[in-house]
Amino acid sequence: FPMGSTSEILLISTLVVAMTYLAVEKAYGIAYAAPIVSLLLVVVISYVSLFDSKMRPAIAPMGDRHWLFVQTSLWFISLIPFFIAFLHAVDILGRKAQRAQSDASIFDMIMFGFPFLVVAVIMRAVWMNEQPDGKYFLGDLEDIIHILPAVFFFLYLHFKFVHRWSGAILALFAVAGFLTMCLTTARDCGFW
């Protein structure tokens, strides 16, 4: 499988993030996040080209990596709409103006990204099940932390649909979901 190092996975993921952001921007007309996304892409590409000169394996050379590649791609595809939802949630928490519009934008972005996230978590479980130890969610923190963003976004959708909540309480679920995604991504990339 051609994706053998952390550098290669980060570069392909950067491409996936850029393409997903462009699709979301075109579909929803959201352009204000472009400078932040561009800065993020420049930082990742700079890290890969300047500081990560060693081509170390991203994962142990075991099992079929196709599941992992698809899981990683879906994870990064879901990251962009959740990032936009995060920006709207911070806006709701920071000020009270245009709350209804921000609520609708958060909901749209979470509805767009949630299926990708759920499929990514399922594909990670399939990939982990094919590994020599053969089990997923054995209580390992790395396994459990991948479920947390899906749980936060599921709770957001549950409270939005079932209990008809809106505003700052739901914004907290969107913020928590995105922050746990960032922690999980940083963990997977070896930053902690």
N, C-alpha and C positions, 0 to 999 in steps of 0.2 A: 504494500500500500504506500503511495507516495508521501503521505503526511507523517513523516517520521520524527520531526523535531518540534520543539516549542516554537521556534522561529517560523517555521512553515505554517503551523496552525494559527499563530497570531496574524500572519500576513493574509491568509485566506479568510480568517474571521474578520479582518479589517475590510476586506472586499465585500463580504457578506453584510457587514454593518452599513457600509456606504450605500450599497444597492438597496437595502431595506429602508434606510432613511429616505432615499430618493423616491421610493415607491410610496411611502407614507406621506411625504411632503406633497407629492402629486395628487394622491387620493384625497387627502384631507385639507390641503392648502395651508399646512403648518410650516412656516419658514423661519420662525424666530429661533429655533434650536440649531440652525445650520452652523453658526460660529462655534458653538460648544462641541458639536459632533465633529466638525473639521479639526478643532484643536485636539480632541481625543484621538482622532485618526493620525494626526501628525505626531503626537506623543508615542503612540504604539509603533508606527513605522520607524521613528527615530530610535526608539529603544531596540528594536530588532536589528536595525542596520548599524547602529553605533556601539551599543553596549553588549549585545548578546552575540558575541563572535563565536562562541562554542556551539556546535550543533549537537546539543544533548537530546536524548530521546524525551518526548513529551510523556510517554507512558512506557511501561515495561513491554518488551517485545513478546507479547503473548496474545493469544486469541485473535479474533477478526477485528480489525480496526475500522471497518466500514460502518459498523453501528456507531462507534465513537465519533467518526467524522460527521455523520448525519446528525447525531445528537448535538454536537458542538455547533454545527451550522444553525440548527433550529433554535438552540439556546440564544445565539447571537441575533438571529432574526427577531426573536421575542424581546430582546433587550431594548431595541430602539423604541417601539411603542410604549414600553414600560418607562423608559427614560422621559418621553414626552408626557406621560401621565404623571410622573414624578414632578416635573416642572410645574404642571398645572396644580398638583396637590400642594406644593410649596407655596404657590401663588394663593391658594385658598387659605392656607394656614397663616400666611403673612398679611393678607388684607382681605377685606370683605367684599370688595367691588367685583362685579361680574361673576358672582358665585355660580349662578345657574349655567353660564356658558362654560366655565371651568369644570363643573360637575359633569356636563355632557361630554366634554373633551376627554376627561379621565375615563369615563365609562366606555367611550368609543375606542380609546387606545388599549384599555385592558381587554375588551372584547376581541380586539384584533390580535393581541399578543398571547392571550391565555391558551388558545388551542396549540400554538407552537410550543409553548412552555410545557404543557401537559405531555405532548408527544415526545419532547426532548427528555423529560423525566422517565417516561416509559422506555424509550430507547436506551437510556443509560442503564436501566434495570436489565434490559435484554443483554446488553453488552457485558455488564457485570456478572450476569448469570452464566455467560459462556467462559468466564475466567476459571483458572484452576481451582480456586476455592469454591466457586460455583454458587455463591449466595449473594443476595443483595439485601441491604438494610439489616445487617446483623448487629446493629447498635453502634457501628462505627460512625464517628462524627462526620466524616467526609461523605458518607452515604446519606445520612439524615439531613445534612445541611442543603442538599439538592432538592429536598422536598419542601423546605420552608417557604421559598418564594411562591410556589404553587399554592401552599396553604393560605398565605396572606392574600393572594389574589382571589382564591376561591372564597375566602371569608368576605372580601370586598363584594364579590358578585352575589353571595348569599344575602348579605345584609341589604344590598341594593334592591334585589328582586323580592325577597321574602318579607323583609321588615320595612322596606321603602325608606331606608335611611338616606341622608345626603349631607353634604357639607364637610365640616372639619373632621368628624369621626371617620368617615369613609376615606378622607384624604390621608389620615394616619395609616390606614391599611395599605394604601398605594405607596406611601413613603417607605413603610416597613418592608413591603414586598420588593421594591427596587433596591433598597439598601442590602437586603439579604442576597439578592441576585449579584450585586457588586462584590460582596464578601465571598460568595461562592465562586465567582469568576476569578477573583484575585487568588483564591485558594487553588483553583485548577491550574492557573498559570504559574504557580510556584512563588507567588509574592509573599506568602506566609504559611 
